[in-house]
Amino acid sequence: MALDDAAHAALVRLRRELHAAPEVGLDLPDTQRKLLDELDGLPLELTLGRGCSSITAVLRGTHPDRQADAPAVLLRSDMDGLPVTEAVDSAYRSERTGAMHACGHDLHMAMLVGAARALSARRAELLGDVVFMFQPGEEGWGGAMIMIDEGVLDAAGPRVSSAFGLHVFTGDRRPARIGVRSGTAMAFAATLNVEIQGQGGHGSAPHLASDPVPTAAETILALHAATTRRFSALDPVVVTVGQMSAGTASNIIPDSAQLSATVRGFSHASHALASEALPELARGIAAAHGQRAEVEFRSEFPPVVNAAAEAAIVLELAQSLFGADAVEEMQDPKTASEDFAEILERVPGVFAFIDATPAEGSEYNHSPNAAYDDAVLSDGARLHTEFALTRLALLHAAPTP
């Protein structure tokens, strides 16, 4: 059932209000308050987070064939913005310098509110329960794990049997508007921090010091080379050094040099290898120069791995809703990362993608010039809605032994 014009207009209004007032991190009081206002009056059991400004809302199905031990499915939206100053000139641009919904989480929230309204109106069709997960802190703050630890997966009683998430992308036009992939859909993410300890001195006499700067430069090159020599080309890893710092003046050899890199790959095996091989490499290079490297390898997200059965459901459902030409069965995963992966580590589910690039084009997600097309809001809300109805019906017809 498609959203009517009034329902779509309400989602556009909500999305733009959220876009104008972004908040970053785990503490999003204004965003939480706005969403609670939008959910007010719906037949939802609401629980607010303790460790973050999350909202968990449970909708109980009332289908006459609903069983006492009926299953539940989870639908998720992230809530947080990014520490970016918006450069897009629009009537609803961010009013908060240094904060922007540059990754489209404002659209995600509006879509999930739309699904909550639609499913509340159709709860007599629900053969189980729906858990709506509004999650802060997706952008590297560990929000998913906080909500998992606080019980979001068990909010309906029994653990949810299936989970669904949807992410908008812009500036990267695909062959079709909606993309679904079985198996690995997004990369794992980790951060490698290295501090090389040398011995400072005068720039004119490097032989009387132990210069950490060339060691850092050699380490950077070696880390990049390692991706093609320590890892299989069929299970690749990308290392990008995004930060490097050392010294205070051109004629002073510093005591230390620091670098920080993001590490991405597509399997638990390559993650395990990276966590051992890359720190070992950094320490070895420092030792070869008579120096010492203090290394931290910090895991952030596991890979997003879609269950084959769930991905097949979304693929067929999207094709039936929007037409085969609008849906792509993706051949390759995305190299970005997402903490929806933490949910998929615990329950089967699927994370899908929808192209929200406006007609005039846009820069990619996270850019201060990223822009998104509100036209996708109804389709996103509809896909959430129909997934919940369809998955619960399938679970009811073939309950888990």
C-alpha positions as a Markdown table, in Angstrom:
| # | Residue | x | y | z |
|---|---|---|---|---|
| 1 | Met | 0.0 | 0.0 | 0.0 |
| 2 | Ala | 1.6 | 3.2 | -1.2 |
| 3 | Leu | 1.7 | 6.3 | 1.0 |
| 4 | Asp | -0.8 | 9.0 | 0.0 |
| 5 | Asp | 0.3 | 12.6 | -0.7 |
| 6 | Ala | -0.5 | 13.8 | 2.8 |
| 7 | Ala | 1.5 | 11.0 | 4.4 |
| 8 | His | 4.5 | 11.7 | 2.1 |
| 9 | Ala | 4.3 | 15.4 | 2.8 |
| 10 | Ala | 4.4 | 14.7 | 6.6 |
| 11 | Leu | 7.6 | 12.7 | 6.1 |
| 12 | Val | 9.2 | 15.4 | 4.1 |
| 13 | Arg | 8.4 | 18.0 | 6.8 |
| 14 | Leu | 9.8 | 15.7 | 9.5 |
| 15 | Arg | 13.0 | 14.9 | 7.5 |
| 16 | Arg | 13.6 | 18.6 | 6.9 |
| 17 | Glu | 13.0 | 19.6 | 10.6 |
| 18 | Leu | 15.4 | 16.9 | 11.6 |
| 19 | His | 18.0 | 18.0 | 9.0 |
| 20 | Ala | 17.9 | 21.6 | 10.3 |
| 21 | Ala | 18.7 | 20.5 | 13.9 |
| 22 | Pro | 21.3 | 17.7 | 13.8 |
| 23 | Glu | 23.0 | 16.3 | 16.8 |
| 24 | Val | 26.2 | 14.3 | 17.0 |
| 25 | Gly | 27.1 | 11.3 | 19.1 |
| 26 | Leu | 25.1 | 9.4 | 21.7 |
| 27 | Asp | 23.3 | 12.3 | 23.5 |
| 28 | Leu | 20.6 | 13.5 | 21.1 |
| 29 | Pro | 18.0 | 15.0 | 23.3 |
| 30 | Asp | 16.4 | 17.3 | 20.7 |
| 31 | Thr | 16.2 | 14.5 | 18.1 |
| 32 | Gln | 14.8 | 12.1 | 20.7 |
| 33 | Arg | 12.1 | 14.6 | 21.8 |
| 34 | Lys | 11.1 | 15.3 | 18.2 |
| 35 | Leu | 10.7 | 11.6 | 17.4 |
| 36 | Leu | 8.7 | 11.0 | 20.5 |
| 37 | Asp | 6.4 | 13.8 | 19.5 |
| 38 | Glu | 6.0 | 12.1 | 16.1 |
| 39 | Leu | 5.3 | 8.7 | 17.6 |
| 40 | Asp | 2.8 | 10.1 | 20.2 |
| 41 | Gly | -0.6 | 8.5 | 19.9 |
| 42 | Leu | 0.5 | 5.4 | 18.1 |
| 43 | Pro | -0.1 | 2.0 | 19.9 |
| 44 | Leu | 3.6 | 1.5 | 20.8 |
| 45 | Glu | 5.3 | 0.3 | 23.9 |
| 46 | Leu | 8.2 | 2.9 | 24.3 |
| 47 | Thr | 11.5 | 2.4 | 26.2 |
| 48 | Leu | 14.1 | 5.1 | 26.3 |
| 49 | Gly | 17.8 | 4.4 | 26.5 |
| 50 | Arg | 19.9 | 4.7 | 29.6 |
| 51 | Gly | 23.3 | 4.9 | 28.0 |
| 52 | Cys | 22.2 | 7.0 | 25.0 |
| 53 | Ser | 19.2 | 8.9 | 23.7 |
| 54 | Ser | 17.7 | 5.9 | 22.0 |
| 55 | Ile | 14.1 | 4.9 | 21.5 |
| 56 | Thr | 12.8 | 1.4 | 21.4 |
| 57 | Ala | 9.2 | 1.0 | 20.3 |
| 58 | Val | 7.3 | -2.2 | 20.2 |
| 59 | Leu | 4.1 | -2.7 | 18.2 |
| 60 | Arg | 2.0 | -5.8 | 19.0 |
| 61 | Gly | 0.3 | -7.4 | 16.1 |
| 62 | Thr | -3.4 | -8.2 | 16.5 |
| 63 | His | -4.0 | -10.6 | 13.6 |
| 64 | Pro | -6.7 | -13.1 | 14.6 |
| 65 | Asp | -4.3 | -16.0 | 13.9 |
| 66 | Arg | -1.5 | -14.5 | 16.0 |
| 67 | Gln | -0.1 | -17.0 | 18.4 |
| 68 | Ala | 0.9 | -16.5 | 22.0 |
| 69 | Asp | 4.6 | -17.1 | 21.2 |
| 70 | Ala | 4.5 | -15.0 | 18.0 |
| 71 | Pro | 7.8 | -13.9 | 16.5 |
| 72 | Ala | 9.1 | -10.4 | 16.2 |
| 73 | Val | 11.1 | -8.5 | 13.6 |
| 74 | Leu | 13.2 | -5.5 | 14.1 |
| 75 | Leu | 13.3 | -2.4 | 11.9 |
| 76 | Arg | 16.2 | 0.1 | 12.6 |
| 77 | Ser | 17.1 | 3.7 | 11.9 |
| 78 | Asp | 20.2 | 5.6 | 13.1 |
| 79 | Met | 19.7 | 9.1 | 14.5 |
| 80 | Asp | 23.0 | 10.9 | 14.7 |
| 81 | Gly | 24.6 | 13.5 | 12.4 |
| 82 | Leu | 28.2 | 14.2 | 11.7 |
| 83 | Pro | 30.7 | 16.8 | 12.9 |
| 84 | Val | 30.5 | 18.6 | 9.5 |
| 85 | Thr | 29.6 | 22.2 | 8.7 |
| 86 | Glu | 27.0 | 22.1 | 5.9 |
| 87 | Ala | 27.8 | 23.8 | 2.6 |
| 88 | Val | 24.5 | 23.0 | 0.9 |
| 89 | Asp | 22.3 | 26.1 | 0.5 |
| 90 | Ser | 18.7 | 25.1 | 1.2 |
| 91 | Ala | 15.7 | 26.4 | 3.1 |
| 92 | Tyr | 16.3 | 23.6 | 5.7 |
| 93 | Arg | 20.1 | 23.6 | 5.9 |
| 94 | Ser | 21.6 | 22.8 | 9.3 |
| 95 | Glu | 21.2 | 25.6 | 11.8 |
| 96 | Arg | 24.0 | 24.2 | 13.9 |
| 97 | Thr | 27.6 | 25.1 | 12.8 |
| 98 | Gly | 29.8 | 22.0 | 13.0 |
| 99 | Ala | 26.9 | 19.5 | 12.8 |
| 100 | Met | 25.1 | 18.1 | 9.7 |
| 101 | His | 23.1 | 15.1 | 8.6 |
| 102 | Ala | 25.6 | 14.4 | 5.9 |
| 103 | Cys | 25.0 | 10.7 | 5.8 |
| 104 | Gly | 21.2 | 10.7 | 5.4 |
| 105 | His | 20.2 | 9.6 | 8.9 |
| 106 | Asp | 17.5 | 12.2 | 8.9 |
| 107 | Leu | 15.9 | 10.4 | 6.0 |
| 108 | His | 16.2 | 7.1 | 7.8 |
| 109 | Met | 14.3 | 8.5 | 10.8 |
| 110 | Ala | 11.5 | 9.8 | 8.7 |
| 111 | Met | 11.2 | 6.5 | 6.9 |
| 112 | Leu | 11.0 | 4.5 | 10.1 |
| 113 | Val | 8.4 | 6.9 | 11.5 |
| 114 | Gly | 6.4 | 6.4 | 8.3 |
| 115 | Ala | 6.7 | 2.7 | 8.8 |
| 116 | Ala | 5.5 | 2.9 | 12.4 |
| 117 | Arg | 2.5 | 4.9 | 11.3 |
| 118 | Ala | 1.6 | 2.5 | 8.5 |
| 119 | Leu | 2.1 | -0.6 | 10.5 |
| 120 | Ser | 0.1 | 0.8 | 13.4 |
| 121 | Ala | -2.7 | 1.3 | 11.0 |
| 122 | Arg | -2.3 | -2.2 | 9.8 |
| 123 | Arg | -1.6 | -4.0 | 13.0 |
| 124 | Ala | -4.5 | -6.4 | 12.4 |
| 125 | Glu | -2.5 | -7.8 | 9.6 |
| 126 | Leu | 0.6 | -8.4 | 11.8 |
| 127 | Leu | 1.2 | -12.1 | 12.7 |
| 128 | Gly | 3.7 | -11.0 | 15.3 |
| 129 | Asp | 5.4 | -8.0 | 16.8 |
| 130 | Val | 7.6 | -5.2 | 15.4 |
| 131 | Val | 10.5 | -3.6 | 17.2 |
| 132 | Phe | 11.4 | -0.1 | 16.0 |
| 133 | Met | 15.0 | 0.7 | 16.8 |
| 134 | Phe | 15.9 | 4.4 | 16.8 |
| 135 | Gln | 19.7 | 4.4 | 17.4 |
| 136 | Pro | 22.0 | 7.2 | 18.2 |
| 137 | Gly | 25.8 | 7.0 | 17.8 |
| 138 | Glu | 26.1 | 5.0 | 14.6 |
| 139 | Glu | 29.0 | 7.2 | 13.4 |
| 140 | Gly | 31.7 | 5.5 | 15.4 |
| 141 | Trp | 30.2 | 5.9 | 18.9 |
| 142 | Gly | 29.1 | 2.3 | 19.4 |
| 143 | Gly | 25.4 | 3.1 | 19.6 |
| 144 | Ala | 24.2 | -0.3 | 18.3 |
| 145 | Met | 26.1 | -2.2 | 21.0 |
| 146 | Ile | 24.7 | 0.1 | 23.7 |
| 147 | Met | 21.2 | -0.7 | 22.6 |
| 148 | Ile | 21.9 | -4.4 | 22.2 |
| 149 | Asp | 23.3 | -4.4 | 25.8 |
| 150 | Glu | 20.2 | -2.6 | 27.0 |
| 151 | Gly | 18.0 | -5.3 | 25.4 |
| 152 | Val | 16.7 | -4.0 | 22.1 |
| 153 | Leu | 16.8 | -7.4 | 20.5 |
| 154 | Asp | 14.6 | -8.8 | 23.3 |
| 155 | Ala | 12.3 | -5.8 | 23.7 |
| 156 | Ala | 9.2 | -7.8 | 22.4 |
| 157 | Gly | 9.8 | -10.7 | 24.8 |
| 158 | Pro | 11.4 | -13.4 | 22.7 |
| 159 | Arg | 14.5 | -12.4 | 20.7 |
| 160 | Val | 13.7 | -10.9 | 17.3 |
| 161 | Ser | 13.8 | -13.5 | 14.6 |
| 162 | Ser | 14.8 | -11.1 | 11.8 |
| 163 | Ala | 16.2 | -7.6 | 11.3 |
| 164 | Phe | 16.0 | -5.1 | 8.5 |
| 165 | Gly | 17.9 | -1.8 | 7.9 |
| 166 | Leu | 18.0 | 0.5 | 4.9 |
| 167 | His | 20.6 | 3.2 | 4.1 |
| 168 | Val | 20.4 | 6.0 | 1.6 |
| 169 | Phe | 23.4 | 6.9 | -0.6 |
| 170 | Thr | 24.0 | 9.9 | -2.7 |
| 171 | Gly | 26.5 | 10.9 | -5.4 |
| 172 | Asp | 27.1 | 7.3 | -6.5 |
| 173 | Arg | 24.4 | 6.4 | -9.0 |
| 174 | Arg | 23.8 | 2.7 | -9.4 |
| 175 | Pro | 22.2 | 0.8 | -12.2 |
| 176 | Ala | 19.0 | 0.7 | -10.1 |
| 177 | Arg | 17.6 | 2.7 | -7.2 |
| 178 | Ile | 17.5 | -0.1 | -4.7 |
| 179 | Gly | 20.4 | -2.4 | -4.0 |
| 180 | Val | 20.4 | -5.7 | -2.2 |
| 181 | Arg | 23.2 | -8.2 | -1.7 |
| 182 | Ser | 23.3 | -11.6 | -0.1 |
| 183 | Gly | 26.4 | -12.3 | 2.1 |
| 184 | Thr | 28.8 | -9.6 | 2.8 |
| 185 | Ala | 27.2 | -6.3 | 2.0 |
| 186 | Met | 29.6 | -3.8 | 3.7 |
| 187 | Ala | 33.2 | -3.9 | 5.1 |
| 188 | Phe | 34.5 | -4.3 | 8.6 |
| 189 | Ala | 36.2 | -1.2 | 10.0 |
| 190 | Ala | 39.1 | -0.9 | 12.4 |
| 191 | Thr | 41.5 | 1.9 | 13.3 |
| 192 | Leu | 45.3 | 1.4 | 13.6 |
| 193 | Asn | 47.1 | 4.0 | 15.8 |
| 194 | Val | 50.9 | 4.0 | 15.8 |
| 195 | Glu | 53.2 | 6.1 | 17.9 |
| 196 | Ile | 56.9 | 5.8 | 17.1 |
| 197 | Gln | 59.3 | 6.7 | 19.9 |
| 198 | Gly | 62.7 | 7.9 | 18.8 |
| 199 | Gln | 65.1 | 10.5 | 20.3 |
| 200 | Gly | 64.9 | 14.2 | 19.5 |
| 201 | Gly | 67.7 | 16.4 | 18.5 |
| 202 | His | 68.9 | 19.2 | 16.2 |
| 203 | Gly | 68.0 | 19.0 | 12.5 |
| 204 | Ser | 71.5 | 19.6 | 11.5 |
| 205 | Ala | 72.9 | 16.6 | 13.3 |
| 206 | Pro | 70.5 | 13.6 | 12.8 |
| 207 | His | 73.3 | 11.2 | 13.6 |
| 208 | Leu | 73.1 | 12.3 | 17.2 |
| 209 | Ala | 69.4 | 11.7 | 17.4 |
| 210 | Ser | 67.0 | 8.8 | 16.4 |
| 211 | Asp | 64.6 | 10.4 | 14.0 |
| 212 | Pro | 61.1 | 8.9 | 14.1 |
| 213 | Val | 59.9 | 10.8 | 11.0 |
| 214 | Pro | 61.5 | 8.6 | 8.3 |
| 215 | Thr | 60.5 | 5.6 | 10.3 |
| 216 | Ala | 56.9 | 6.8 | 10.2 |
| 217 | Ala | 57.2 | 7.4 | 6.4 |
| 218 | Glu | 58.6 | 3.9 | 5.9 |
| 219 | Thr | 55.8 | 2.5 | 8.1 |
| 220 | Ile | 53.1 | 4.2 | 6.0 |
| 221 | Leu | 54.6 | 2.8 | 2.7 |
| 222 | Ala | 54.9 | -0.7 | 4.3 |
| 223 | Leu | 51.3 | -0.7 | 5.5 |
| 224 | His | 50.1 | 0.1 | 2.0 |
| 225 | Ala | 52.3 | -2.5 | 0.5 |
| 226 | Ala | 51.2 | -5.1 | 3.0 |
| 227 | Thr | 47.6 | -5.0 | 1.6 |
| 228 | Thr | 48.9 | -6.8 | -1.5 |
| 229 | Arg | 51.5 | -9.0 | 0.1 |
| 230 | Arg | 50.0 | -10.3 | 3.3 |
| 231 | Phe | 46.3 | -10.5 | 2.2 |
| 232 | Ser | 44.7 | -12.5 | -0.5 |
| 233 | Ala | 43.6 | -10.6 | -3.6 |
| 234 | Leu | 40.3 | -12.6 | -3.3 |
| 235 | Asp | 39.8 | -11.3 | 0.3 |
| 236 | Pro | 41.2 | -7.8 | 0.1 |
| 237 | Val | 42.0 | -5.3 | 2.8 |
| 238 | Val | 42.4 | -1.5 | 2.4 |
| 239 | Val | 44.6 | 0.5 | 4.7 |
| 240 | Thr | 44.4 | 4.3 | 4.4 |
| 241 | Val | 46.6 | 6.5 | 6.6 |
| 242 | Gly | 44.5 | 9.6 | 7.2 |
| 243 | Gln | 46.5 | 11.3 | 10.0 |
| 244 | Met | 50.2 | 11.8 | 10.6 |
| 245 | Ser | 51.9 | 14.3 | 12.9 |
| 246 | Ala | 55.4 | 14.9 | 14.2 |
| 247 | Gly | 57.5 | 17.8 | 15.3 |
| 248 | Thr | 57.1 | 21.5 | 16.1 |
| 249 | Ala | 59.7 | 23.2 | 13.8 |
| 250 | Ser | 61.7 | 22.4 | 10.6 |
| 251 | Asn | 65.0 | 22.2 | 12.4 |
| 252 | Ile | 64.0 | 20.1 | 15.3 |
| 253 | Ile | 64.0 | 16.3 | 15.3 |
| 254 | Pro | 61.0 | 15.2 | 17.4 |
| 255 | Asp | 61.0 | 12.5 | 20.0 |
| 256 | Ser | 58.0 | 10.8 | 18.5 |
| 257 | Ala | 55.8 | 10.6 | 15.4 |
| 258 | Gln | 52.1 | 9.5 | 15.3 |
| 259 | Leu | 50.0 | 8.1 | 12.5 |
| 260 | Ser | 46.5 | 6.8 | 12.3 |
| 261 | Ala | 44.9 | 4.6 | 9.6 |
| 262 | Thr | 41.5 | 3.1 | 8.8 |
| 263 | Val | 41.5 | -0.6 | 8.0 |
| 264 | Arg | 38.7 | -2.1 | 5.9 |
| 265 | Gly | 38.0 | -5.6 | 4.6 |
| 266 | Phe | 35.2 | -8.0 | 4.0 |
| 267 | Ser | 35.7 | -11.1 | 6.2 |
| 268 | His | 36.3 | -12.0 | 9.8 |
| 269 | Ala | 39.4 | -13.9 | 8.6 |
| 270 | Ser | 41.0 | -10.8 | 7.0 |
| 271 | His | 40.1 | -8.8 | 10.1 |
| 272 | Ala | 41.8 | -11.3 | 12.3 |
| 273 | Leu | 44.9 | -11.3 | 10.1 |
| 274 | Ala | 45.0 | -7.5 | 10.0 |
| 275 | Ser | 44.8 | -7.3 | 13.8 |
| 276 | Glu | 48.0 | -9.3 | 14.1 |
| 277 | Ala | 50.0 | -8.5 | 10.9 |
| 278 | Leu | 49.7 | -4.7 | 10.8 |
| 279 | Pro | 50.8 | -4.0 | 14.4 |
| 280 | Glu | 53.6 | -6.6 | 14.0 |
| 281 | Leu | 54.7 | -4.8 | 10.9 |
| 282 | Ala | 54.8 | -1.4 | 12.6 |
| 283 | Arg | 56.7 | -2.7 | 15.6 |
| 284 | Gly | 59.2 | -4.5 | 13.4 |
| 285 | Ile | 60.0 | -1.4 | 11.3 |
| 286 | Ala | 60.5 | 0.7 | 14.4 |
| 287 | Ala | 62.8 | -2.0 | 15.9 |
| 288 | Ala | 64.8 | -2.1 | 12.7 |
| 289 | His | 65.6 | 1.6 | 13.3 |
| 290 | Gly | 66.4 | 1.1 | 16.9 |
| 291 | Gln | 63.1 | 2.7 | 18.0 |
| 292 | Arg | 59.9 | 1.5 | 19.6 |
| 293 | Ala | 56.4 | 1.6 | 18.2 |
| 294 | Glu | 53.4 | 1.7 | 20.5 |
| 295 | Val | 50.5 | 0.3 | 18.5 |
| 296 | Glu | 46.7 | 0.1 | 19.1 |
| 297 | Phe | 44.5 | -1.9 | 16.7 |
| 298 | Arg | 40.9 | -0.9 | 17.6 |
| 299 | Ser | 38.1 | -2.9 | 16.1 |
| 300 | Glu | 35.0 | -0.7 | 15.3 |
| 301 | Phe | 32.5 | -2.7 | 13.2 |
| 302 | Pro | 32.4 | -6.3 | 11.9 |
| 303 | Pro | 31.5 | -6.8 | 8.3 |
| 304 | Val | 27.8 | -6.4 | 7.4 |
| 305 | Val | 26.7 | -9.9 | 6.4 |
| 306 | Asn | 23.2 | -10.4 | 5.1 |
| 307 | Ala | 21.5 | -13.7 | 5.5 |
| 308 | Ala | 20.7 | -15.3 | 2.2 |
| 309 | Ala | 17.1 | -16.0 | 3.0 |
| 310 | Glu | 16.5 | -12.4 | 4.3 |
| 311 | Ala | 18.2 | -10.9 | 1.2 |
| 312 | Ala | 16.1 | -13.0 | -1.1 |
| 313 | Ile | 12.9 | -11.8 | 0.6 |
| 314 | Val | 13.9 | -8.1 | 0.3 |
| 315 | Leu | 15.0 | -8.6 | -3.3 |
| 316 | Glu | 11.7 | -10.2 | -4.3 |
| 317 | Leu | 9.7 | -7.7 | -2.2 |
| 318 | Ala | 11.4 | -4.7 | -3.7 |
| 319 | Gln | 10.9 | -6.0 | -7.2 |
| 320 | Ser | 7.2 | -6.5 | -6.6 |
| 321 | Leu | 6.8 | -3.1 | -5.1 |
| 322 | Phe | 8.9 | -1.0 | -7.4 |
| 323 | Gly | 9.5 | -3.1 | -10.5 |
| 324 | Ala | 12.5 | -5.2 | -11.6 |
| 325 | Asp | 14.3 | -2.3 | -13.3 |
| 326 | Ala | 14.4 | -0.4 | -10.0 |
| 327 | Val | 16.1 | -3.1 | -8.1 |
| 328 | Glu | 19.7 | -4.3 | -8.3 |
| 329 | Glu | 21.1 | -7.6 | -7.0 |
| 330 | Met | 24.5 | -6.1 | -6.1 |
| 331 | Gln | 27.6 | -8.0 | -7.3 |
| 332 | Asp | 30.0 | -6.2 | -5.0 |
| 333 | Pro | 29.8 | -5.1 | -1.3 |
| 334 | Lys | 30.2 | -1.5 | -0.3 |
| 335 | Thr | 33.5 | -0.5 | 1.2 |
| 336 | Ala | 32.0 | 1.7 | 3.8 |
| 337 | Ser | 31.0 | 0.2 | 7.2 |
| 338 | Glu | 28.0 | 0.2 | 9.5 |
| 339 | Asp | 27.3 | -0.9 | 13.1 |
| 340 | Phe | 24.1 | -2.6 | 11.9 |
| 341 | Ala | 26.6 | -5.3 | 11.5 |
| 342 | Glu | 26.5 | -5.9 | 15.3 |
| 343 | Ile | 22.8 | -6.8 | 15.0 |
| 344 | Leu | 23.5 | -9.1 | 12.1 |
| 345 | Glu | 26.1 | -10.9 | 14.2 |
| 346 | Arg | 23.3 | -11.9 | 16.5 |
| 347 | Val | 20.2 | -12.4 | 14.4 |
| 348 | Pro | 19.6 | -13.1 | 10.7 |
| 349 | Gly | 18.7 | -10.0 | 8.7 |
| 350 | Val | 19.4 | -7.8 | 5.8 |
| 351 | Phe | 20.8 | -4.3 | 5.2 |
| 352 | Ala | 19.7 | -2.8 | 1.9 |
| 353 | Phe | 20.5 | 0.4 | 0.0 |
| 354 | Ile | 18.5 | 3.1 | -1.8 |
| 355 | Asp | 19.9 | 5.8 | -4.1 |
| 356 | Ala | 18.8 | 9.2 | -3.0 |
| 357 | Thr | 20.9 | 11.3 | -5.4 |
| 358 | Pro | 18.9 | 14.4 | -6.4 |
| 359 | Ala | 18.4 | 15.1 | -10.1 |
| 360 | Glu | 21.0 | 17.9 | -10.0 |
| 361 | Gly | 23.6 | 15.5 | -8.6 |
| 362 | Ser | 25.5 | 15.5 | -5.3 |
| 363 | Glu | 28.8 | 14.8 | -3.7 |
| 364 | Tyr | 29.1 | 11.5 | -1.8 |
| 365 | Asn | 27.9 | 10.7 | 1.7 |
| 366 | His | 29.7 | 12.6 | 4.5 |
| 367 | Ser | 30.6 | 15.5 | 2.3 |
| 368 | Pro | 29.5 | 19.0 | 3.4 |
| 369 | Asn | 28.0 | 19.2 | 0.0 |
| 370 | Ala | 26.0 | 16.0 | 0.2 |
| 371 | Ala | 22.3 | 16.4 | -0.7 |
| 372 | Tyr | 19.5 | 13.9 | -0.7 |
| 373 | Asp | 16.2 | 13.6 | -2.6 |
| 374 | Asp | 13.1 | 13.5 | -0.4 |
| 375 | Ala | 11.3 | 11.5 | -3.0 |
| 376 | Val | 12.7 | 8.3 | -1.6 |
| 377 | Leu | 11.0 | 8.7 | 1.8 |
| 378 | Ser | 7.8 | 7.0 | 0.8 |
| 379 | Asp | 9.6 | 4.1 | -0.8 |
| 380 | Gly | 11.8 | 3.6 | 2.2 |
| 381 | Ala | 8.8 | 3.7 | 4.6 |
| 382 | Arg | 7.0 | 1.3 | 2.3 |
| 383 | Leu | 9.9 | -1.2 | 2.1 |
| 384 | His | 10.2 | -1.2 | 5.9 |
| 385 | Thr | 6.4 | -1.8 | 6.3 |
| 386 | Glu | 6.1 | -4.6 | 3.7 |
| 387 | Phe | 9.2 | -6.3 | 5.0 |
| 388 | Ala | 7.7 | -6.5 | 8.5 |
| 389 | Leu | 4.4 | -7.8 | 7.2 |
| 390 | Thr | 5.9 | -10.3 | 4.8 |
| 391 | Arg | 8.6 | -11.6 | 7.2 |
| 392 | Leu | 6.2 | -12.2 | 10.0 |
| 393 | Ala | 3.8 | -14.0 | 7.7 |
| 394 | Leu | 6.6 | -16.3 | 6.6 |
| 395 | Leu | 7.8 | -16.9 | 10.2 |
| 396 | His | 4.2 | -17.7 | 11.2 |
| 397 | Ala | 3.8 | -20.2 | 8.3 |
| 398 | Ala | 7.1 | -21.9 | 9.1 |
| 399 | Pro | 7.9 | -21.3 | 12.8 |
| 400 | Thr | 11.4 | -22.1 | 14.1 |
| 401 | Pro | 11.4 | -25.6 | 15.6 |
